[in-house]
């Protein structure tokens, strides 16, 4: 038997083009066995394309890909026996019951869980005999997750597993994913929810325009901002930005539309100094908020844009 | 023990169908209603008795008696104004105006009126003393198989095979593709050949029900015969079903939207609804287009079913039609597998 690789997924210089659009632009990725890894980024960043290449659903135009030590492709059934895949927005047959759906998916795999076991994992025991059409959005999403879990996979791909769900459904799905990871399995998930990545993922990679622009444990990425707090404020007239930047303790100052945001190490020292400076410049403060720095702030600091543009 | 993927995939198809009441109606009930309506509307029986009017006047009573004494004719006296109105409305076939000479007043474009004119004339001339020049006897033909309903039933069978085959497979596939279900299936170790085979098998299971129901119905209600062997009939039906399953697979091999595939389906099926001899004979079309019409798969299937049911044709006698259907089946499947879009 070959020695178990340390990595569940490795890819180097991954490239995918759609006509003129470069969807994935030389992406490198390493996911270790047993970790939950998050691909984070705005819509259209290339997350889904990357994941579908790793799943073998799309051919890459360039680069090397290795999943569980194999090269993924449409025809690689041996590899698929070991993967669980949940796709974004895939609709299960409406007039099958939850249990029938799981029995169908189970029949595709040589090994796996009993469909009833999978239904219990996602807490849908009471809905086993209910048609998919009559399940709520959150229940359908849990069933879809169960269809991936029923294979008892070594590696689970989840593409935006909680997009569009209410907070309660989201927490239920997080619980299922955490339980799966506790059994030593590997997960690659994509999301554009910061809380989701911070809660579930040991490491994340921030993807923008087909490239990874930062990666590491969420706490490290936030710490790399060298600032624990973010202060956002608005004033009545354009301020003297240079003077604001010179305030002691301010690491960075940026502007997005009328909102000024600065990252600071110690918020209780920075704010009195900010207020003093605004008084000197004779500016009226219209609004001021502060929060602990998050992955969202990392993304803004790196790209100057928000993850979810309204 | 877990069942095989193929079994599960066929089961999905059957469940999906049986849980769709509209689909059950269109496949099983609608053809019966259509056959019933057309069979009744075009039933070949002429009215048992031809109603004749005799305009009141001298000698009218004798004419009424002479006509009514003849089987198949019934006469009653009538006023002149009323006669014109009843003729126009078709309540009577012909009016005899008494006098010298007798006048037969009828619409020569109506077959029953022309028949009435011959029968009435014969009745009156005999009553007046004309004898037969030559002795005759008649022999009545009572065989079934030459009525419109007999022509229609095999055509409806063929059309139903086409409709259910193409819609049953095409619609399901495109729906699964549009909802990214096909993509999800492909992401599992499912064999793609299992999936496609399940479409065909699911289709063939219904075939026996849908064909059986219509054949039994036609036999019981209209006495439509099945003269050929059951075996030849089953072979022709099976081949027809497989051919249209292949065509459905081909039509649905690339579409990503229901609207797209619906348009394509109608484009493919429309010429065959009209030109393949379902409701009327293909021979009504001009000679120039005959080779095209004869090459259509539905024409071949209809002709084969009709020959087996009505003429008792053997497999050898319908080998030409089966050959045409077979070529369509093979070409459709080969192209569909080449073009099929899984994602």
Interface residues (C-beta under 8 A of the other chain):
Chain A: X55 X56 X57 X58 X74 X77 X78 X80 X81 X83 X85 X87 X88 X89 X90 X91 X92 X93 X95 X96 X100 X103 X104 X105 X106 X107 X108 X109 X110 X131 X147 X151
Chain B: X2 X3 X4 X5 X7 X8 X9 X11 X12 X15 X16 X19 X20 X176 X179 X180 X181 X183 X184 X185 X186 X187 X188 X189 X190 X191 X342 X343
